[in-house]
Amino acid sequence: MAQLPHTSLTSIALTFLVMNLSTLLLRLFWGFLCQFFKITSFPPFHINKIDNLGSFRQRKLIFIPA
């Protein structure tokens, strides 16, 4: 644990920097694997027929004044 306030703030800032860099590295690695193995980010069998955009219909709402 850091003793001085300035050192403590630097330690916290470095911790957040490392966490953000590890997240970025994970995303880059996953993107590389998806391109290398020609896979998508999610399996297509998880998509239901209901999830298609064509099945959504615009419904008219009727507002009745109170």
PDB file of N, CA, C and O in Angstrom:
ATOM      1  N   MET A   1       0.846  -1.170   0.000  1.00  0.00           N
ATOM      2  CA  MET A   1       0.000   0.000   0.000  1.00  0.00           C
ATOM      3  C   MET A   1       0.891   1.234   0.000  1.00  0.00           C
ATOM      4  O   MET A   1       1.919   1.272   0.678  1.00  0.00           O
ATOM      5  N   ALA A   2       0.496   2.221  -0.752  1.00  0.00           N
ATOM      6  CA  ALA A   2       1.291   3.440  -0.876  1.00  0.00           C
ATOM      7  C   ALA A   2       1.113   4.324   0.356  1.00  0.00           C
ATOM      8  O   ALA A   2       0.035   4.391   0.945  1.00  0.00           O
ATOM      9  N   GLN A   3       2.198   4.999   0.728  1.00  0.00           N
ATOM     10  CA  GLN A   3       2.182   5.830   1.927  1.00  0.00           C
ATOM     11  C   GLN A   3       1.750   7.264   1.631  1.00  0.00           C
ATOM     12  O   GLN A   3       0.938   7.827   2.364  1.00  0.00           O
ATOM     13  N   LEU A   4       2.279   7.855   0.574  1.00  0.00           N
ATOM     14  CA  LEU A   4       1.968   9.247   0.260  1.00  0.00           C
ATOM     15  C   LEU A   4       0.690   9.336  -0.572  1.00  0.00           C
ATOM     16  O   LEU A   4       0.386   8.405  -1.318  1.00  0.00           O
ATOM     17  N   PRO A   5      -0.072  10.436  -0.464  1.00  0.00           N
ATOM     18  CA  PRO A   5      -1.305  10.569  -1.251  1.00  0.00           C
ATOM     19  C   PRO A   5      -1.045  10.552  -2.760  1.00  0.00           C
ATOM     20  O   PRO A   5      -1.808   9.960  -3.524  1.00  0.00           O
ATOM     21  N   HIS A   6       0.039  11.205  -3.176  1.00  0.00           N
ATOM     22  CA  HIS A   6       0.351  11.243  -4.605  1.00  0.00           C
ATOM     23  C   HIS A   6       0.690   9.842  -5.119  1.00  0.00           C
ATOM     24  O   HIS A   6       0.285   9.462  -6.217  1.00  0.00           O
ATOM     25  N   THR A   7       1.427   9.087  -4.326  1.00  0.00           N
ATOM     26  CA  THR A   7       1.790   7.725  -4.704  1.00  0.00           C
ATOM     27  C   THR A   7       0.553   6.835  -4.718  1.00  0.00           C
ATOM     28  O   THR A   7       0.428   5.955  -5.571  1.00  0.00           O
ATOM     29  N   SER A   8      -0.350   7.058  -3.787  1.00  0.00           N
ATOM     30  CA  SER A   8      -1.585   6.282  -3.738  1.00  0.00           C
ATOM     31  C   SER A   8      -2.438   6.534  -4.977  1.00  0.00           C
ATOM     32  O   SER A   8      -2.983   5.597  -5.560  1.00  0.00           O
ATOM     33  N   LEU A   9      -2.553   7.806  -5.382  1.00  0.00           N
ATOM     34  CA  LEU A   9      -3.323   8.125  -6.590  1.00  0.00           C
ATOM     35  C   LEU A   9      -2.676   7.524  -7.828  1.00  0.00           C
ATOM     36  O   LEU A   9      -3.370   7.053  -8.728  1.00  0.00           O
ATOM     37  N   THR A  10      -1.356   7.540  -7.874  1.00  0.00           N
ATOM     38  CA  THR A  10      -0.651   6.936  -9.005  1.00  0.00           C
ATOM     39  C   THR A  10      -0.893   5.439  -9.052  1.00  0.00           C
ATOM     40  O   THR A  10      -1.078   4.871 -10.128  1.00  0.00           O
ATOM     41  N   SER A  11      -0.893   4.803  -7.900  1.00  0.00           N
ATOM     42  CA  SER A  11      -1.136   3.366  -7.831  1.00  0.00           C
ATOM     43  C   SER A  11      -2.541   3.020  -8.313  1.00  0.00           C
ATOM     44  O   SER A  11      -2.724   2.042  -9.039  1.00  0.00           O
ATOM     45  N   ILE A  12      -3.521   3.806  -7.921  1.00  0.00           N
ATOM     46  CA  ILE A  12      -4.901   3.577  -8.362  1.00  0.00           C
ATOM     47  C   ILE A  12      -5.024   3.804  -9.862  1.00  0.00           C
ATOM     48  O   ILE A  12      -5.690   3.033 -10.553  1.00  0.00           O
ATOM     49  N   ALA A  13      -4.389   4.854 -10.371  1.00  0.00           N
ATOM     50  CA  ALA A  13      -4.446   5.144 -11.804  1.00  0.00           C
ATOM     51  C   ALA A  13      -3.798   4.026 -12.613  1.00  0.00           C
ATOM     52  O   ALA A  13      -4.312   3.644 -13.664  1.00  0.00           O
ATOM     53  N   LEU A  14      -2.680   3.503 -12.133  1.00  0.00           N
ATOM     54  CA  LEU A  14      -2.024   2.398 -12.834  1.00  0.00           C
ATOM     55  C   LEU A  14      -2.875   1.133 -12.808  1.00  0.00           C
ATOM     56  O   LEU A  14      -2.881   0.371 -13.775  1.00  0.00           O
ATOM     57  N   THR A  15      -3.584   0.907 -11.722  1.00  0.00           N
ATOM     58  CA  THR A  15      -4.470  -0.251 -11.641  1.00  0.00           C
ATOM     59  C   THR A  15      -5.571  -0.167 -12.690  1.00  0.00           C
ATOM     60  O   THR A  15      -5.862  -1.152 -13.369  1.00  0.00           O
ATOM     61  N   PHE A  16      -6.186   1.010 -12.822  1.00  0.00           N
ATOM     62  CA  PHE A  16      -7.222   1.181 -13.839  1.00  0.00           C
ATOM     63  C   PHE A  16      -6.647   1.082 -15.243  1.00  0.00           C
ATOM     64  O   PHE A  16      -7.299   0.542 -16.136  1.00  0.00           O
ATOM     65  N   LEU A  17      -5.449   1.587 -15.455  1.00  0.00           N
ATOM     66  CA  LEU A  17      -4.810   1.494 -16.764  1.00  0.00           C
ATOM     67  C   LEU A  17      -4.574   0.043 -17.151  1.00  0.00           C
ATOM     68  O   LEU A  17      -4.842  -0.347 -18.288  1.00  0.00           O
ATOM     69  N   VAL A  18      -4.082  -0.751 -16.229  1.00  0.00           N
ATOM     70  CA  VAL A  18      -3.818  -2.159 -16.505  1.00  0.00           C
ATOM     71  C   VAL A  18      -5.118  -2.911 -16.768  1.00  0.00           C
ATOM     72  O   VAL A  18      -5.167  -3.766 -17.652  1.00  0.00           O
ATOM     73  N   MET A  19      -6.173  -2.605 -16.013  1.00  0.00           N
ATOM     74  CA  MET A  19      -7.461  -3.269 -16.239  1.00  0.00           C
ATOM     75  C   MET A  19      -8.016  -2.919 -17.614  1.00  0.00           C
ATOM     76  O   MET A  19      -8.532  -3.793 -18.309  1.00  0.00           O
ATOM     77  N   ASN A  20      -7.919  -1.656 -18.016  1.00  0.00           N
ATOM     78  CA  ASN A  20      -8.415  -1.250 -19.326  1.00  0.00           C
ATOM     79  C   ASN A  20      -7.588  -1.864 -20.448  1.00  0.00           C
ATOM     80  O   ASN A  20      -8.137  -2.277 -21.469  1.00  0.00           O
ATOM     81  N   LEU A  21      -6.276  -1.925 -20.267  1.00  0.00           N
ATOM     82  CA  LEU A  21      -5.426  -2.529 -21.289  1.00  0.00           C
ATOM     83  C   LEU A  21      -5.681  -4.025 -21.422  1.00  0.00           C
ATOM     84  O   LEU A  21      -5.640  -4.560 -22.530  1.00  0.00           O
ATOM     85  N   SER A  22      -5.939  -4.700 -20.322  1.00  0.00           N
ATOM     86  CA  SER A  22      -6.231  -6.132 -20.399  1.00  0.00           C
ATOM     87  C   SER A  22      -7.568  -6.379 -21.096  1.00  0.00           C
ATOM     88  O   SER A  22      -7.708  -7.349 -21.840  1.00  0.00           O
ATOM     89  N   THR A  23      -8.546  -5.511 -20.860  1.00  0.00           N
ATOM     90  CA  THR A  23      -9.830  -5.632 -21.555  1.00  0.00           C
ATOM     91  C   THR A  23      -9.657  -5.394 -23.051  1.00  0.00           C
ATOM     92  O   THR A  23     -10.233  -6.114 -23.866  1.00  0.00           O
ATOM     93  N   LEU A  24      -8.871  -4.392 -23.411  1.00  0.00           N
ATOM     94  CA  LEU A  24      -8.615  -4.106 -24.820  1.00  0.00           C
ATOM     95  C   LEU A  24      -7.880  -5.257 -25.486  1.00  0.00           C
ATOM     96  O   LEU A  24      -8.202  -5.625 -26.616  1.00  0.00           O
ATOM     97  N   LEU A  25      -6.898  -5.830 -24.804  1.00  0.00           N
ATOM     98  CA  LEU A  25      -6.160  -6.964 -25.350  1.00  0.00           C
ATOM     99  C   LEU A  25      -7.076  -8.168 -25.547  1.00  0.00           C
ATOM    100  O   LEU A  25      -6.963  -8.878 -26.545  1.00  0.00           O
ATOM    101  N   LEU A  26      -7.976  -8.397 -24.606  1.00  0.00           N
ATOM    102  CA  LEU A  26      -8.924  -9.502 -24.737  1.00  0.00           C
ATOM    103  C   LEU A  26      -9.833  -9.299 -25.941  1.00  0.00           C
ATOM    104  O   LEU A  26     -10.097 -10.250 -26.677  1.00  0.00           O
ATOM    105  N   ARG A  27     -10.320  -8.071 -26.157  1.00  0.00           N
ATOM    106  CA  ARG A  27     -11.183  -7.797 -27.310  1.00  0.00           C
ATOM    107  C   ARG A  27     -10.428  -7.960 -28.623  1.00  0.00           C
ATOM    108  O   ARG A  27     -10.971  -8.502 -29.585  1.00  0.00           O
ATOM    109  N   LEU A  28      -9.181  -7.497 -28.672  1.00  0.00           N
ATOM    110  CA  LEU A  28      -8.380  -7.658 -29.884  1.00  0.00           C
ATOM    111  C   LEU A  28      -8.092  -9.128 -30.162  1.00  0.00           C
ATOM    112  O   LEU A  28      -8.149  -9.567 -31.310  1.00  0.00           O
ATOM    113  N   PHE A  29      -7.784  -9.882 -29.124  1.00  0.00           N
ATOM    114  CA  PHE A  29      -7.514 -11.303 -29.283  1.00  0.00           C
ATOM    115  C   PHE A  29      -8.756 -12.046 -29.759  1.00  0.00           C
ATOM    116  O   PHE A  29      -8.664 -12.916 -30.625  1.00  0.00           O
ATOM    117  N   TRP A  30      -9.920 -11.710 -29.200  1.00  0.00           N
ATOM    118  CA  TRP A  30     -11.168 -12.352 -29.608  1.00  0.00           C
ATOM    119  C   TRP A  30     -11.507 -11.997 -31.055  1.00  0.00           C
ATOM    120  O   TRP A  30     -11.966 -12.850 -31.814  1.00  0.00           O
ATOM    121  N   GLY A  31     -11.282 -10.731 -31.439  1.00  0.00           N
ATOM    122  CA  GLY A  31     -11.513 -10.331 -32.824  1.00  0.00           C
ATOM    123  C   GLY A  31     -10.598 -11.062 -33.784  1.00  0.00           C
ATOM    124  O   GLY A  31     -11.023 -11.451 -34.872  1.00  0.00           O
ATOM    125  N   PHE A  32      -9.342 -11.256 -33.394  1.00  0.00           N
ATOM    126  CA  PHE A  32      -8.413 -12.013 -34.228  1.00  0.00           C
ATOM    127  C   PHE A  32      -8.870 -13.456 -34.376  1.00  0.00           C
ATOM    128  O   PHE A  32      -8.842 -14.007 -35.476  1.00  0.00           O
ATOM    129  N   LEU A  33      -9.290 -14.073 -33.271  1.00  0.00           N
ATOM    130  CA  LEU A  33      -9.740 -15.463 -33.351  1.00  0.00           C
ATOM    131  C   LEU A  33     -10.987 -15.602 -34.218  1.00  0.00           C
ATOM    132  O   LEU A  33     -11.117 -16.570 -34.969  1.00  0.00           O
ATOM    133  N   CYS A  34     -11.901 -14.643 -34.119  1.00  0.00           N
ATOM    134  CA  CYS A  34     -13.110 -14.692 -34.944  1.00  0.00           C
ATOM    135  C   CYS A  34     -12.760 -14.586 -36.421  1.00  0.00           C
ATOM    136  O   CYS A  34     -13.338 -15.294 -37.246  1.00  0.00           O
ATOM    137  N   GLN A  35     -11.819 -13.708 -36.766  1.00  0.00           N
ATOM    138  CA  GLN A  35     -11.412 -13.569 -38.161  1.00  0.00           C
ATOM    139  C   GLN A  35     -10.605 -14.778 -38.625  1.00  0.00           C
ATOM    140  O   GLN A  35     -10.747 -15.213 -39.768  1.00  0.00           O
ATOM    141  N   PHE A  36      -9.770 -15.318 -37.761  1.00  0.00           N
ATOM    142  CA  PHE A  36      -8.901 -16.429 -38.135  1.00  0.00           C
ATOM    143  C   PHE A  36      -9.700 -17.703 -38.371  1.00  0.00           C
ATOM    144  O   PHE A  36      -9.454 -18.419 -39.342  1.00  0.00           O
ATOM    145  N   PHE A  37     -10.643 -17.988 -37.501  1.00  0.00           N
ATOM    146  CA  PHE A  37     -11.429 -19.208 -37.616  1.00  0.00           C
ATOM    147  C   PHE A  37     -12.759 -18.992 -38.323  1.00  0.00           C
ATOM    148  O   PHE A  37     -13.563 -19.919 -38.423  1.00  0.00           O
ATOM    149  N   LYS A  38     -13.001 -17.774 -38.819  1.00  0.00           N
ATOM    150  CA  LYS A  38     -14.223 -17.437 -39.564  1.00  0.00           C
ATOM    151  C   LYS A  38     -15.474 -17.764 -38.759  1.00  0.00           C
ATOM    152  O   LYS A  38     -16.420 -18.361 -39.273  1.00  0.00           O
ATOM    153  N   ILE A  39     -15.467 -17.369 -37.500  1.00  0.00           N
ATOM    154  CA  ILE A  39     -16.636 -17.581 -36.654  1.00  0.00           C
ATOM    155  C   ILE A  39     -17.235 -16.232 -36.307  1.00  0.00           C
ATOM    156  O   ILE A  39     -16.585 -15.194 -36.429  1.00  0.00           O
ATOM    157  N   THR A  40     -18.478 -16.267 -35.874  1.00  0.00           N
ATOM    158  CA  THR A  40     -19.133 -15.044 -35.437  1.00  0.00           C
ATOM    159  C   THR A  40     -18.966 -14.906 -33.935  1.00  0.00           C
ATOM    160  O   THR A  40     -18.504 -15.830 -33.264  1.00  0.00           O
ATOM    161  N   SER A  41     -19.343 -13.752 -33.414  1.00  0.00           N
ATOM    162  CA  SER A  41     -19.172 -13.533 -31.984  1.00  0.00           C
ATOM    163  C   SER A  41     -20.210 -14.285 -31.156  1.00  0.00           C
ATOM    164  O   SER A  41     -20.052 -14.414 -29.942  1.00  0.00           O
ATOM    165  N   PHE A  42     -21.267 -14.781 -31.795  1.00  0.00           N
ATOM    166  CA  PHE A  42     -22.255 -15.579 -31.085  1.00  0.00           C
ATOM    167  C   PHE A  42     -22.753 -16.660 -32.034  1.00  0.00           C
ATOM    168  O   PHE A  42     -22.813 -16.435 -33.242  1.00  0.00           O
ATOM    169  N   PRO A  43     -23.110 -17.825 -31.513  1.00  0.00           N
ATOM    170  CA  PRO A  43     -23.586 -18.904 -32.370  1.00  0.00           C
ATOM    171  C   PRO A  43     -24.926 -18.549 -33.011  1.00  0.00           C
ATOM    172  O   PRO A  43     -25.806 -18.026 -32.328  1.00  0.00           O
ATOM    173  N   PRO A  44     -25.100 -18.818 -34.299  1.00  0.00           N
ATOM    174  CA  PRO A  44     -26.351 -18.454 -34.967  1.00  0.00           C
ATOM    175  C   PRO A  44     -27.560 -19.246 -34.488  1.00  0.00           C
ATOM    176  O   PRO A  44     -28.690 -18.795 -34.680  1.00  0.00           O
ATOM    177  N   PHE A  45     -27.364 -20.414 -33.870  1.00  0.00           N
ATOM    178  CA  PHE A  45     -28.513 -21.193 -33.414  1.00  0.00           C
ATOM    179  C   PHE A  45     -29.152 -20.599 -32.169  1.00  0.00           C
ATOM    180  O   PHE A  45     -30.204 -21.076 -31.744  1.00  0.00           O
ATOM    181  N   HIS A  46     -28.554 -19.577 -31.573  1.00  0.00           N
ATOM    182  CA  HIS A  46     -29.172 -18.911 -30.431  1.00  0.00           C
ATOM    183  C   HIS A  46     -30.219 -17.886 -30.856  1.00  0.00           C
ATOM    184  O   HIS A  46     -30.924 -17.335 -30.011  1.00  0.00           O
ATOM    185  N   ILE A  47     -30.325 -17.629 -32.150  1.00  0.00           N
ATOM    186  CA  ILE A  47     -31.298 -16.662 -32.650  1.00  0.00           C
ATOM    187  C   ILE A  47     -32.613 -17.394 -32.906  1.00  0.00           C
ATOM    188  O   ILE A  47     -32.650 -18.375 -33.648  1.00  0.00           O
ATOM    189  N   ASN A  48     -33.671 -16.919 -32.296  1.00  0.00           N
ATOM    190  CA  ASN A  48     -34.990 -17.511 -32.495  1.00  0.00           C
ATOM    191  C   ASN A  48     -35.658 -16.884 -33.703  1.00  0.00           C
ATOM    192  O   ASN A  48     -35.219 -15.845 -34.198  1.00  0.00           O
ATOM    193  N   LYS A  49     -36.721 -17.516 -34.177  1.00  0.00           N
ATOM    194  CA  LYS A  49     -37.477 -16.935 -35.278  1.00  0.00           C
ATOM    195  C   LYS A  49     -38.160 -15.646 -34.849  1.00  0.00           C
ATOM    196  O   LYS A  49     -38.415 -14.777 -35.682  1.00  0.00           O
ATOM    197  N   ILE A  50     -38.455 -15.509 -33.578  1.00  0.00           N
ATOM    198  CA  ILE A  50     -39.108 -14.309 -33.066  1.00  0.00           C
ATOM    199  C   ILE A  50     -38.164 -13.115 -33.142  1.00  0.00           C
ATOM    200  O   ILE A  50     -38.614 -11.973 -33.241  1.00  0.00           O
ATOM    201  N   ASP A  51     -36.867 -13.370 -33.095  1.00  0.00           N
ATOM    202  CA  ASP A  51     -35.883 -12.297 -33.086  1.00  0.00           C
ATOM    203  C   ASP A  51     -35.711 -11.611 -34.442  1.00  0.00           C
ATOM    204  O   ASP A  51     -35.034 -10.587 -34.528  1.00  0.00           O
ATOM    205  N   ASN A  52     -36.304 -12.148 -35.486  1.00  0.00           N
ATOM    206  CA  ASN A  52     -36.173 -11.526 -36.807  1.00  0.00           C
ATOM    207  C   ASN A  52     -36.891 -10.191 -36.832  1.00  0.00           C
ATOM    208  O   ASN A  52     -37.948 -10.034 -36.220  1.00  0.00           O
ATOM    209  N   LEU A  53     -36.318  -9.229 -37.540  1.00  0.00           N
ATOM    210  CA  LEU A  53     -36.927  -7.902 -37.597  1.00  0.00           C
ATOM    211  C   LEU A  53     -38.230  -7.896 -38.393  1.00  0.00           C
ATOM    212  O   LEU A  53     -39.086  -7.042 -38.162  1.00  0.00           O
ATOM    213  N   GLY A  54     -38.392  -8.821 -39.312  1.00  0.00           N
ATOM    214  CA  GLY A  54     -39.601  -8.859 -40.119  1.00  0.00           C
ATOM    215  C   GLY A  54     -40.835  -9.270 -39.341  1.00  0.00           C
ATOM    216  O   GLY A  54     -41.954  -8.987 -39.770  1.00  0.00           O
ATOM    217  N   SER A  55     -40.658  -9.925 -38.219  1.00  0.00           N
ATOM    218  CA  SER A  55     -41.813 -10.389 -37.458  1.00  0.00           C
ATOM    219  C   SER A  55     -42.412  -9.301 -36.573  1.00  0.00           C
ATOM    220  O   SER A  55     -43.508  -9.473 -36.040  1.00  0.00           O
ATOM    221  N   PHE A  56     -41.705  -8.185 -36.413  1.00  0.00           N
ATOM    222  CA  PHE A  56     -42.240  -7.093 -35.605  1.00  0.00           C
ATOM    223  C   PHE A  56     -43.184  -6.245 -36.453  1.00  0.00           C
ATOM    224  O   PHE A  56     -42.877  -5.899 -37.594  1.00  0.00           O
ATOM    225  N   ARG A  57     -44.319  -5.922 -35.880  1.00  0.00           N
ATOM    226  CA  ARG A  57     -45.297  -5.095 -36.585  1.00  0.00           C
ATOM    227  C   ARG A  57     -45.573  -3.862 -35.756  1.00  0.00           C
ATOM    228  O   ARG A  57     -45.596  -3.901 -34.526  1.00  0.00           O
ATOM    229  N   GLN A  58     -45.779  -2.783 -36.451  1.00  0.00           N
ATOM    230  CA  GLN A  58     -46.108  -1.551 -35.747  1.00  0.00           C
ATOM    231  C   GLN A  58     -47.589  -1.585 -35.401  1.00  0.00           C
ATOM    232  O   GLN A  58     -48.439  -1.797 -36.265  1.00  0.00           O
ATOM    233  N   ARG A  59     -47.879  -1.377 -34.144  1.00  0.00           N
ATOM    234  CA  ARG A  59     -49.263  -1.394 -33.700  1.00  0.00           C
ATOM    235  C   ARG A  59     -49.697   0.021 -33.391  1.00  0.00           C
ATOM    236  O   ARG A  59     -48.941   0.820 -32.837  1.00  0.00           O
ATOM    237  N   LYS A  60     -50.920   0.309 -33.759  1.00  0.00           N
ATOM    238  CA  LYS A  60     -51.456   1.639 -33.491  1.00  0.00           C
ATOM    239  C   LYS A  60     -51.958   1.693 -32.055  1.00  0.00           C
ATOM    240  O   LYS A  60     -52.699   0.821 -31.602  1.00  0.00           O
ATOM    241  N   LEU A  61     -51.547   2.715 -31.370  1.00  0.00           N
ATOM    242  CA  LEU A  61     -51.986   2.903 -29.993  1.00  0.00           C
ATOM    243  C   LEU A  61     -53.141   3.895 -29.966  1.00  0.00           C
ATOM    244  O   LEU A  61     -53.100   4.930 -30.631  1.00  0.00           O
ATOM    245  N   ILE A  62     -54.153   3.573 -29.204  1.00  0.00           N
ATOM    246  CA  ILE A  62     -55.307   4.458 -29.073  1.00  0.00           C
ATOM    247  C   ILE A  62     -55.248   5.094 -27.695  1.00  0.00           C
ATOM    248  O   ILE A  62     -55.284   4.403 -26.677  1.00  0.00           O
ATOM    249  N   PHE A  63     -55.156   6.401 -27.672  1.00  0.00           N
ATOM    250  CA  PHE A  63     -55.122   7.122 -26.410  1.00  0.00           C
ATOM    251  C   PHE A  63     -56.510   7.661 -26.118  1.00  0.00           C
ATOM    252  O   PHE A  63     -57.085   8.390 -26.927  1.00  0.00           O
ATOM    253  N   ILE A  64     -57.044   7.304 -24.969  1.00  0.00           N
ATOM    254  CA  ILE A  64     -58.357   7.780 -24.548  1.00  0.00           C
ATOM    255  C   ILE A  64     -58.132   8.850 -23.489  1.00  0.00           C
ATOM    256  O   ILE A  64     -57.528   8.576 -22.451  1.00  0.00           O
ATOM    257  N   PRO A  65     -58.615  10.076 -23.742  1.00  0.00           N
ATOM    258  CA  PRO A  65     -58.416  11.120 -22.731  1.00  0.00           C
ATOM    259  C   PRO A  65     -59.184  10.793 -21.454  1.00  0.00           C
ATOM    260  O   PRO A  65     -60.294  10.263 -21.501  1.00  0.00           O
ATOM    261  N   ALA A  66     -58.587  11.110 -20.336  1.00  0.00           N
ATOM    262  CA  ALA A  66     -59.201  10.789 -19.045  1.00  0.00           C
ATOM    263  C   ALA A  66     -60.208  11.821 -18.621  1.00  0.00           C
ATOM    264  O   ALA A  66     -60.812  11.694 -17.556  1.00  0.00           O
TER     265      ALA A  66
END
